[in-house]
């Protein structure tokens, strides 16, 4: 029964999320993911909605409102870190070398990781919404994708540091 209900709700959810996403400036896929999560939480608690279609419509609207509220407070950082100007020349050279090593390693990552991390490291300080738009993926997918890419980068840089050190 649950599988049948989920299958029946899929087209309705897609339509409702698409309609609400346009008005809120979010991705339809992000709204869909949030509503599916809320529905699955209800099903896990053995509290399925009595009228699934009505519940779904109100859940999409609630998620859209939540998204609108949180989007208002997303602002890029406008200042540099306090210690950025106070570094001596030696620290600036070391920092530049580290930055080059990270950018080179980012270029060797698999899949869309180079584009994602380049966008995250961009001096333009893009928001998740802007990055998702550039990459053509949903905003809700950025966090897991970023974690995967950072794990790959961490493994790559750990291997290079271990391989480049003096032995013995």
N, C-alpha and C positions, 0 to 999 in steps of 0.2 A: 504494500500500500504506500509506503513512504517513497519508494522509487517511482511509482506511478505519479504521485503528487509532485515530486521534484521535476520529473519529465514534463508534466503538464504546465508547470509554472515557468519553465525556462523561457518560452517565447514571450510571455507576459512580462517577465522581469526584464528581458532585453529591451522591449518596447518602452516600458516605464522608465528604465534607467537612461535610455537614449533621450527621451523627452525631458527628463529632469536635468540631465547632465548639461545640456545646452544652456539652460537657464542659470546654472550655477558655475559654469566654466570649468567643470571637472570632466574627467574621462568617464564614459559610460561603463567601461570595464571596472573602474574603481568602485563605482556605486554598486554594480552587480556583485563584486567580491564582498563588499561590506554587508549587503543584504543576505547573501548566501550564508555568510558567517553567522549573522543573527538568527537565521532560520535553523541552521544546524545546531546552534546553542540551545534553541528551544526544543528541538527534537531530542537532543541529548538529555535534557531535563524532563523528558517525557511530557512536554506541554505543547503538543502540536496545535497550531491555530485552528479554531473552529471553522472559520471562513478564510481559507488560504489566500484567495485572490484579494480580498479586502485587506488582509493583514499585509500582503506583499506591497500593495499600493501605498499604504500608510508607512511601511518600513522604508520604501524608496524615498518618500518625501522627507521622512525624519533624517535619513542619511544625507540627503541633499542639503537640508537645513544645517546639519552638523558640519558638513563640508564648507558651506558658505561662511559659517561662524569662524571656523579655524583658518580659512583662507585669508580672512581680513587681517589676521595677526602675523602672517608670513611676510617678513621684511628681510632684505639682504643686509648683511653687516656693512656698515658704512665707515668703519674705522679700522686702522691697522692695529695689530697687537702692540701693547705698550713698549715692549722691549725691542721692537723691530728697528727703530732708529738708533738705539743705544749700543748696538753690537759693534765690536771693533773689527778692523779689516780681516783679521785671521778668521773670526767667526763667520764673516760674510762669505769668505772663500770656501770654508768648510760647508756652510749651508748651501751654497751654489753647487758644489760638487755632489752633495747628497741629492739635491733637486734634480740634477742631470741624471744621476744613477736611477732615481725613481722613474723619471720620464722615459728613460731607455728601457727599463724593465716593463713599464706599462705598455710600451709598443710591442713587446714580445708576448703579451698575454693572448689567450685564445678567444675566439668568438667576438662578441660585442664589448668585451671588457675594456679594450683600449679606448673606444669611443666614450664609454660610460665614465671611466676614471678620468679621462681628459676633460670631460665636461665638469666633473666634480672638482678637479684641480684648476679649473679655468679661473683666471683673475677677474672674470666678469661676475663671479659669485652667483651662479644661476640657482634658482629655486628648483625643487623637485619637479614642479609642474613644467618649468621651462626645459629641464633636462629630458623629461618624459616626452615632451613634444618634439624635441630635436631627434631623439632616438626612435620615436614611433612606437613606444610601449606605454602601458598604463602606469600611472603614478604609483599604484599599489605594488607593482612588480619591482620598483626601483630598490627598495630596501633589501629584499632577498637577493636580487641580482648584485647589488653593491657588496653584500656580505660575501657572496661567492667569489667575486672578482678580487676583493681585498684578501681573501684567503689564498687565492692563487698567487697574488702579488707577494704576500708574506712568505709563502713557500719558495718562490723564485728568489726573493732577496735574501732569505736565510741561507739558501744553497750557495748563492754568490758570495756572501760574507764568509761562509764556512770554507768554500773552495779558495778564496783569495787570501786567507790568512796564512801566516808562517807556521810551518809544522815542526814538531820536534821539540 
